Amino acid sequence: MQPPPFNLEGRVAIVTGGGRGIGAAIVTRLAQAGATVVIANRTLDVAEALARDLAAEGRVAHCVPFDRLDRSSLRAMVDGVAAQHGRLDIVVHNAGGCPWASLEELDEARLDETLALNLNASIWLAQTAMPHMRANRFGRILVTSSVSARVAMGGGAHYSAAKAGVNAFIRGAAFELARDGITVNGVEAGFIEKPGRGSMSAPENKPKLERFIPMGHMGSADDIACAMLYLASAEAKYVTGQTIVVDGGSTLPETGFAVERQWGI
């Protein structure tokens, strides 16, 4: 009898930025599929609350701090998790963000912060995870990317550059690791609702945005998590170097006018 699809029993995963929002949804999906999930988060009390909720469901989750982005700190975190659990199978670099600024106002500090969190950390986490995954002949390196890698948004040219770099890194790393049983993939998130957080989900802004999304509504954190669960599973064994766009079709129309004309809104 075959195991159920997307079964992660016996797997050990790290999810960065796993305390809330998209990260928490990814942690939950992986844990519910049977993985032992390590939540790497800047705010430990938020991560610990999620771990307790999962424990109450009979799932296994632990927390580690994710407050430094330099190569040696990320190596220590990943190696520590692998040593504690005896293996490492899945790394999801979900933590991301951007100090928004126009190109004219952009300074070195904001550019360095954006690149360090979104791009550099992806590279250092993958580099550190590789030997542990090679030992198992199984590995899933995953990154939460963004449709900003392919479309423009005012005040985020540096963020778009970082996410485009992430997508290019995914392809290059996938090529290098293809013979090691390690796949490298990502999910490009579109407009994802963050109740109580972020200006896009604010009541006065949300309807304006949703007019230009072909599906008519913003996505949920779980929409991203389900794509990640697939990519983390054995069922995705022949998928590597790819990004799945999860955006409700928002990158499909040439302009917002096309959406208005199609549905008369």
C-alpha positions as CSV (number, residue, x, y, z in Angstrom):
1,M,0.0,0.0,0.0
2,Q,1.4,3.4,-1.0
3,P,1.7,6.1,1.6
4,P,-0.5,9.2,1.2
5,P,0.7,11.9,-1.1
6,F,2.9,14.6,0.3
7,N,4.0,12.5,3.2
8,L,7.0,14.0,5.1
9,E,7.2,11.4,7.9
10,G,10.8,11.2,9.2
11,R,11.9,14.4,7.4
12,V,13.5,17.4,9.3
13,A,12.8,20.9,8.0
14,I,13.9,24.4,8.8
15,V,11.6,27.3,7.9
16,T,13.0,30.8,8.3
17,G,10.5,33.6,9.1
18,G,8.2,30.8,10.3
19,G,6.4,32.6,13.1
20,R,3.5,34.2,11.4
21,G,1.9,34.8,8.0
22,I,3.2,32.8,5.1
23,G,5.9,31.3,7.2
24,A,3.5,30.0,9.8
25,A,1.3,28.5,7.1
26,I,4.3,26.7,5.6
27,V,5.4,25.4,9.1
28,T,1.9,24.1,9.7
29,R,1.6,22.3,6.4
30,L,5.0,20.6,6.7
31,A,4.3,19.6,10.3
32,Q,0.9,18.3,9.4
33,A,2.5,16.2,6.7
34,G,4.7,14.5,9.4
35,A,7.9,16.5,9.3
36,T,9.8,17.7,12.4
37,V,9.9,21.4,11.7
38,V,12.3,23.9,13.2
39,I,10.9,27.4,13.2
40,A,13.7,29.9,12.7
41,N,12.3,33.3,13.6
42,R,13.4,36.7,14.9
43,T,10.6,36.9,17.4
44,L,10.9,33.7,19.4
45,D,7.8,34.2,21.5
46,V,5.6,34.2,18.3
47,A,7.4,31.0,17.1
48,E,7.1,29.3,20.4
49,A,3.3,30.0,20.5
50,L,3.0,28.3,17.1
51,A,5.1,25.4,18.2
52,R,2.8,24.9,21.2
53,D,-0.3,24.9,19.0
54,L,1.2,22.3,16.8
55,A,2.3,20.2,19.7
56,A,-1.3,20.2,20.9
57,E,-2.2,18.6,17.6
58,G,0.4,16.0,18.0
59,R,2.9,17.6,15.6
60,V,6.6,18.2,16.3
61,A,8.0,21.7,16.0
62,H,11.0,23.5,17.7
63,C,12.3,27.0,17.6
64,V,15.7,28.6,17.0
65,P,16.6,32.3,16.8
66,F,17.0,33.8,13.3
67,D,18.4,37.2,14.1
68,R,21.8,37.2,12.3
69,L,22.2,36.9,8.5
70,D,26.0,36.5,8.2
71,R,27.4,33.3,6.8
72,S,28.9,32.0,10.0
73,S,25.7,32.5,12.0
74,L,23.5,30.8,9.4
75,R,26.0,27.9,9.2
76,A,25.9,27.5,13.0
77,M,22.1,27.5,13.0
78,V,21.8,24.9,10.2
79,D,24.6,22.7,11.5
80,G,23.1,22.8,15.0
81,V,19.7,21.7,13.8
82,A,21.2,18.8,11.8
83,A,23.3,17.7,14.8
84,Q,20.3,17.8,17.1
85,H,18.0,15.8,14.9
86,G,20.6,13.6,13.1
87,R,19.6,14.8,9.6
88,L,18.3,17.7,7.6
89,D,16.0,17.2,4.6
90,I,14.2,20.5,3.8
91,V,15.3,24.1,4.1
92,V,12.7,26.8,3.3
93,H,14.0,30.4,3.3
94,N,10.8,32.2,3.7
95,A,12.0,35.2,5.7
96,G,12.1,38.3,3.5
97,G,11.1,41.9,3.3
98,C,12.1,45.3,2.1
99,P,12.6,48.8,3.6
100,W,10.7,50.6,0.8
101,A,12.4,53.6,-0.9
102,S,12.3,55.2,-4.3
103,L,15.5,54.8,-6.3
104,E,16.3,58.4,-5.7
105,E,16.0,57.9,-1.9
106,L,17.7,54.5,-1.7
107,D,20.8,54.4,0.5
108,E,23.4,51.7,1.1
109,A,21.9,50.6,4.4
110,R,18.5,49.8,2.9
111,L,20.0,48.1,-0.2
112,D,22.4,46.0,2.0
113,E,19.5,45.0,4.3
114,T,17.3,43.9,1.4
115,L,20.0,41.9,-0.3
116,A,21.2,40.3,2.9
117,L,17.8,39.1,3.9
118,N,16.3,38.1,0.6
119,L,19.3,36.9,-1.5
120,N,22.4,36.4,0.5
121,A,20.7,34.3,3.2
122,S,19.3,32.1,0.5
123,I,22.8,31.3,-0.8
124,W,24.4,30.8,2.7
125,L,21.5,28.5,3.9
126,A,21.8,26.4,0.7
127,Q,25.6,26.2,1.0
128,T,25.4,25.0,4.6
129,A,22.5,22.5,4.0
130,M,24.1,20.8,1.0
131,P,26.4,18.4,2.9
132,H,23.7,17.3,5.2
133,M,21.3,16.6,2.3
134,R,24.0,14.8,0.3
135,A,24.4,12.4,3.1
136,N,20.7,11.5,2.8
137,R,20.7,11.6,-1.0
138,F,17.6,13.7,-0.5
139,G,17.2,17.4,-0.2
140,R,14.7,20.2,-0.8
141,I,16.0,23.8,-0.9
142,L,13.1,26.2,-1.2
143,V,12.7,29.9,-1.3
144,T,9.7,32.2,-1.0
145,S,10.2,34.6,-3.9
146,S,7.9,37.2,-5.3
147,V,6.2,38.2,-8.6
148,S,8.2,41.4,-7.9
149,A,11.0,39.6,-9.6
150,R,9.2,40.0,-12.9
151,V,7.0,43.1,-12.5
152,A,7.6,46.6,-11.1
153,M,6.3,48.3,-8.1
154,G,7.2,51.9,-7.1
155,G,9.6,52.1,-4.2
156,G,10.8,48.5,-4.6
157,A,13.4,48.4,-7.4
158,H,16.0,47.0,-4.9
159,Y,13.5,44.4,-3.7
160,S,12.7,43.4,-7.3
161,A,16.4,43.1,-8.0
162,A,16.9,40.9,-4.9
163,K,14.0,38.6,-5.8
164,A,15.2,38.4,-9.4
165,G,18.5,37.4,-8.0
166,V,16.8,34.7,-5.9
167,N,15.2,33.2,-9.0
168,A,18.5,33.2,-10.9
169,F,20.2,31.6,-7.9
170,I,17.5,28.9,-7.8
171,R,18.3,27.9,-11.4
172,G,22.0,27.9,-10.9
173,A,22.0,26.0,-7.6
174,A,19.5,23.5,-9.1
175,F,21.9,22.8,-11.9
176,E,24.8,22.2,-9.6
177,L,22.9,19.9,-7.2
178,A,20.8,17.9,-9.6
179,R,23.0,14.8,-9.4
180,D,23.0,14.8,-5.6
181,G,19.3,14.1,-5.1
182,I,18.8,17.7,-4.1
183,T,16.2,19.9,-5.8
184,V,16.1,23.7,-5.6
185,N,12.8,25.5,-6.3
186,G,10.8,28.5,-5.2
187,V,7.3,30.0,-5.0
188,E,6.7,33.5,-6.4
189,A,4.0,35.0,-4.2
190,G,1.6,37.6,-5.6
191,F,-0.7,39.7,-3.4
192,I,-1.2,37.7,-0.2
193,E,-3.5,38.9,2.5
194,K,-2.0,39.6,5.9
195,P,-4.9,40.3,8.2
196,G,-4.0,43.0,10.7
197,R,-0.6,43.6,9.0
198,G,0.6,45.6,6.0
199,S,-1.0,48.4,4.1
200,M,-2.2,46.3,1.2
201,S,-4.6,44.4,3.4
202,A,-6.0,47.5,5.0
203,P,-9.8,47.8,4.4
204,E,-9.4,51.0,2.4
205,N,-6.8,49.5,0.1
206,K,-7.7,45.9,-0.3
207,P,-10.7,46.4,-2.7
208,K,-8.7,48.7,-4.9
209,L,-6.0,46.1,-5.3
210,E,-8.4,43.2,-5.8
211,R,-10.1,45.0,-8.8
212,F,-6.9,44.3,-10.8
213,I,-6.4,40.6,-9.8
214,P,-8.1,38.3,-12.4
215,M,-9.4,36.0,-9.7
216,G,-10.9,39.0,-7.9
217,H,-9.3,38.5,-4.5
218,M,-6.0,38.4,-2.7
219,G,-4.4,35.1,-1.9
220,S,-4.0,33.5,1.5
221,A,-0.8,32.4,3.2
222,D,-2.0,28.8,2.8
223,D,-2.0,29.2,-1.0
224,I,1.8,29.6,-0.8
225,A,2.2,26.9,1.8
226,C,0.4,24.3,-0.3
227,A,2.8,25.0,-3.2
228,M,5.7,24.7,-0.8
229,L,4.4,21.4,0.5
230,Y,4.3,19.9,-3.0
231,L,7.8,21.1,-3.7
232,A,9.1,19.7,-0.4
233,S,7.6,16.3,-1.1
234,A,8.8,13.2,-2.9
235,E,6.1,13.8,-5.5
236,A,8.1,16.8,-6.8
237,K,11.2,14.7,-7.3
238,Y,11.5,15.6,-11.0
239,V,11.0,19.4,-10.5
240,T,14.1,21.5,-10.0
241,G,15.3,25.0,-10.9
242,Q,11.7,26.3,-11.1
243,T,9.5,28.8,-9.5
244,I,5.7,28.4,-9.1
245,V,3.8,31.6,-9.5
246,V,0.9,31.9,-7.1
247,D,-0.7,35.2,-7.8
248,G,-4.4,34.7,-8.8
249,G,-3.4,35.6,-12.3
250,S,-2.2,39.1,-11.4
251,T,0.8,39.0,-13.8
252,L,-1.3,37.8,-16.7
253,P,-3.0,41.0,-18.1
254,E,-0.9,43.5,-20.0
255,T,-2.5,46.3,-18.0
256,G,-5.1,46.8,-15.3
257,F,-7.3,48.2,-18.1
258,A,-7.5,44.7,-19.6
259,V,-9.0,43.4,-16.3
260,E,-11.5,46.3,-16.2
261,R,-12.5,45.6,-19.8
262,Q,-12.8,41.8,-19.4
263,W,-15.2,42.0,-16.4
264,G,-16.6,45.5,-16.7
265,I,-15.4,46.7,-13.3
